[in-house]
Amino acid sequence: MSASNSISITLGCDPQTIVTISETDTGTLFVDVRSADPTMPVDLDGVFFNLSDDSTLDSLNFFPEANTGSIFSPVTGVQAAVDSVDTLANGAQVADGYDVGIQFGTVASSTEGQVGAANFTLFSDNGPMKISDLDINSFVTVVDSDGGNGQVLTAGDVAGADPVLVSKEMLFDDFNSIHTPEQSGIVEGHTNWEAAWGKLVTNSHNEGVLALKTVATDGPATLSFDANVHNTHLFENSGAMADSLRVEVKIDGGKWVLLDEFRVNDAGTAIVGSETGQTFGNTAGNISYEGGILDTAEATVQFRFVSDVTASDEWIKIDNVSVTASEEVDGATAPTLIQNVISDDFNDIHYAAQSDLVDGHTNWAAAWDKLVTNGYNDGELRFTEVATDGPVSLTMDLNTHDTRVFENSGWGEDNFRVEVSIDGGNWVLLDNYQVNDAGTALVGSETGQSFGNSGNTVTYSGGILDEAEESAQFRIVSDLSAGNEYIKVDNVQITSSEEVVDTGGSEKVLLSEDFNDVCDPDDSDSIDRDDGWDVRDDALRTSGYNDGKLETATVQADGDTSFSFDASTDCAANFDATGYFADSLTLQVRTMENDWLTLDKFVVNDNGTALVGSETGNEIGKDASTLTYSGGALDDVQGDLQFRFISDISSSNEIVRLDNFEITQTVEDETTPEDGDCGQYDVQYIAGIPVLKPVDEDHLKAQINQVDGDEENEDDVGL
């Protein structure tokens, strides 16, 4: 298994277990559960946890299935039901209901037998899974429950909770577009090695030490790289002409320690590591190091290569070097990744630059509610750069008028390139679409995705898109030779990742109003004052005839707060941004410590497509969107909290609608584990035969419901 990101969670106080969740290259989540102290192992009977999004539970799959695993995966039961799983086969019951429960044992369908460590794999029908798909703070393990004195081990909710180690990639380089090794941001100091073929290269003329930069770490580290040679038969493994490549590590500033010494095997067919047996040859092999001495790092780690090569035609090439380290974070505030989406369907725009998704000038056109390119309107179209803390993705719909008019060679050759820039780097090709020889479809060079006259959705995720850490920008470069060669782009969606911290608190609603069955703002207890606003279609409305102030009721807060509402406008193009008839909508807040403070002032943008907030960039457009305000003046509010809108609108056809007001406060969870400050409590046992919720039973019920529905439909047809 190769894991690109992992997190470990310590559960309980005495005893303790460790749950490690790892993302794999195949898009699965590998979950390992074991005793924290192997010299005093507990008997693991089960683990319970929640998903971040309950709606994804039906798409979740488990390996192994119950009673089909090995001694490493002794799974004897799998349960899945939203917020409803709380019991093991021996009657042991946890205090809360969870989405998933996995049972362990050495006897089928039971918790019997001693299990000190276990693992299982999760995968989804929806595609690759991320750690953020799981609610990591929800994990609990049940231990030693067969004897009637079981314990439920939790993460706890008190200050000083056990820290969590998060694995992060600290160094990476593919060495493209550099001319010397020193130009790489991961190489430390001078080296005699060379940079060639987009790799770091050593031979007899360019050998010796190549050291990577030292990285800080709070725990385990890893190293991986690709390696290959030109011809394995040229290397020697003994005598005066013996050749070698040593991989070494320095832990916490100590001495250099050998990880592997690579030499050619006797057959001359591969270069083999002395310690691990890993190999590479004329074709590249991936070499990786983890565990062992690398798990003992506590402060720093540094890797280096030492080459001793005797001939100039004995080339060794290193590529795609990656070093990961561990960062210790508060167990109660472990970061997770959530997805943010920006999209556009390009309806109601007249030229490409009117879309907020398009960055800067382009020769492309907007027509048929799509972005359009042909021989007269080709070149580069850049999408807005997005900030990201992790993986990004792109989806879009593509179609043509007539695939037969395109050419894939010669003077009239047509190209349609999709590219990405990661973290401000060079543009990287994701696909170059050209018409196939049959003239029936345009086919991507890298993925094989295609589109034609009827259109298709193309998607890009994984690979280099998972390496983003700061920013990502996509672009399309069209090179078309004729005016009748149209390519149309629609429904573009760019997904980015945001690292957020779950503080372990919960939300308390201080005010909520949907304005249903309200005839006038004054009829709602959530509104304290309005200067003429009205209610239409179950929403607040302000225009040139109904403008002025509207104030919410004052609520009492004690902590961090937020305010959210839905907003839309009938036609943003009717509004004016400047001059005598300038229009605006201002949102303000008042607390015990502050007079009215402006949170946002909405004014129409230059394109006339939306009202845009001066402080946040939030937009109010034709389609209703939910706007949320938190942080700053809304943090640590003590006492009075009130919001107000000030509309200054000049015409009756300039209308803004607001709905679904909600003021919330984050409060600390005050549940205290029964056994004191630590995250654990005694197992409860139910009387009689436990009622379990196995996955197969849920699937069976769904099939029965489907059959019943089909029979009812047949009966209706017969009436």
C-alpha positions, 0 to 999 in steps of 0.5 A: 500500500502506498499512502499519500496522506494519513492521520493518527488518532489516539483514543482513551486514557488507560488503556489507549488505542490508536486509529490510523487512517491513510489515503491510498493511491487507489482512492481507498481509505486504509484504517488500522486499529491497534493497542497503543502499548503493544506490551499491554495489548487490549482486546479490540472488539469494535470501532464506531465512527461517522461520515462527514456527509451522511448522504454518502453512506449508501455508496460506502463499501467495506473490505473485507466483508464480515467473516471473510478476512485474515488474521490481519483483518479479523472483521466479524461484523459490518453495520451501517445505518445513519446515526443508528449503529451502537451495539456489538454482537455480545450486547456491548453498547456505546452511548451514541448512535454512529453511521458505521460499526466494524466488529472484530473477533476470531470466531465468526459473527462474534467478538470472541477471541483476543484481537490486538490489532486489526485493519480494514479498507473503505472505498466508495462508488462515488470515486476516490475517498479522502480523510475528510470524508470521515468525521475523525473526531467521532471515532471510538473503540470498544475494548475488553467487552467480552468479560462484562467490564468493557471500555469505550475509548474516545478522543475526549473533549478536554484541553490537553487531549492527546495530540494527532500526527498529520503527515504532510509532504514537505519536499517534492520536485519533478526536476522539469525545466531546471538546468542544474541540481542547485536550481531545485528547491529541494537540493541542499548546497552544491553537488557534482550531479547534473540535471538532464532529461527532466531528472537528476543525473549521475555518472562517473563524471558527475558523481558523489553526494547529492543531499536533500534539504533538512525538514522539520518533523514531529514524528515519522518521515518517508522518502520516495523517488523514481529511479532508472538507468540507461543500460543495467548491463554496463554496471559492475557489482565487484572489483575495482570497477564496482558501482553503487548508489547509496541512500542514507538518512540523518535523524535529528541531526545524528549520524548518516544511516544507510537505508539501501546500497544499490548494485547491479545483480549478477545477471545484469538485469536490475539494480537491487537495494542491499537492505530492502531488495527494491529494484530499478532498471532500464525502466523506472521503478518507484523506490520508497522508505517508511517505518523503522528508523524513519519512525524514530524522528522527533525533530529533523530528518535529511536524506542524501544520495551517494553515487560511486560510478566508474564509467561515463556511460553508466547513467543513474537518473532520479526523478519525482523525489518526495519527502513527507514529515509529521506535524503534531496538532491538537487532537481536539483541533485536527485539520480536515479538508473540505471542498469548495466549488466555483462554477458557471453555466454561462447563461445570460452573458454576451461575451466570455469576460463577463463570466466571473469564472474567466480570468482576463481577456480572451478572444473566445466568444459567448454564444448559445449560453456557452463559451465558444471557440473557432478559427476566428475566436481561438487562443487562450482562455484562462479560468480564475485561479483558486486558492487550495490546501489540497486536491483540485478537480475540473469538470466541463461539458464539451461539444462541437457542431460537426466533428467531420470538419476538423483535421488531426494533421497537416497545415489545417491541424486542429488542437484543443489543449486543457492545461493546469498550473499548480502552485504557480508553476509551469503549465502542464498538459492534461489533454490535447483533443484532436479528431480521430481518424474516423472523424467521429469524435475529438479524443484526449491525448492523455485520458482518452476522454472524448466529445462530439456533436452530441457533447460529453462531460469530461473530468480531471482529478487525481495525479498532479491535481492532488499535489496542489498545496497553495493554488491552481489555475486551469486554462484551455488553448485552442488552435483551430484552422477554420471558421466552421470548426466550433467547440463549445464549453459549458457547465464548468466546475472547479473544485478546490480544497480548504483545510478547516479545524473542527474545534469540537464545539456545536452550534446553538441557533439564536434566531431563525426565520424563513418568512413563510406565512409572514405578510409584513416584516413587522409580523416576524419576531425576528425583525425589530424594525423596518423602514418600508421593506415588504414580504413577497413570495415568502421572502423579504423584498427591498427596491426603490419603493421599499428601501431603508433600514431593516434590523433583526431582533437583538439576541444574547450571545456568549461565544463565537457567532455567525449570521447567514441568509439567502439573497438574490436579485431579479436583474443585477444589470438594472442597478447603478454603481456610481453617480446620482442613482448609485445603488447599494445594500449594506450589512452591519452588526452591533454588539455590546462592545461596538456600535454599528460596524459594516460587514459588507456593502453590495454594489453591482459589478462592472459586468452587471451580473451580480451585486458584489460585497466590498469586504468579502466578495460575496455575490448576490445574483439571479439565482439565490445563494447563501451568504455567511458571515463569521469571525472578526467582530462576530467572535467571542460576542458577549451579550447583545448581538444585532444585524441590520441591512441598509438599502439605498436603491433608486428604482422600482425595478431594482429588487433584492430578496432576502430569506432564511435568516439564521444567527448561530453561536458555537458552544463548547460541548460540555459532556464529561466522560464518566471516568474523569477527564480521559476520553473513555467510559464503561460499556453498557450491556443490553438485555436479550438478543442484540439488534444489529444493523448489518450492511447486507440487511440494509441492501436487502430492504432496499431491494424489497422496497424496489420490488414493492414499488415495481408491483405498485406501478404494475397495479396502477397500470392495470387500473 
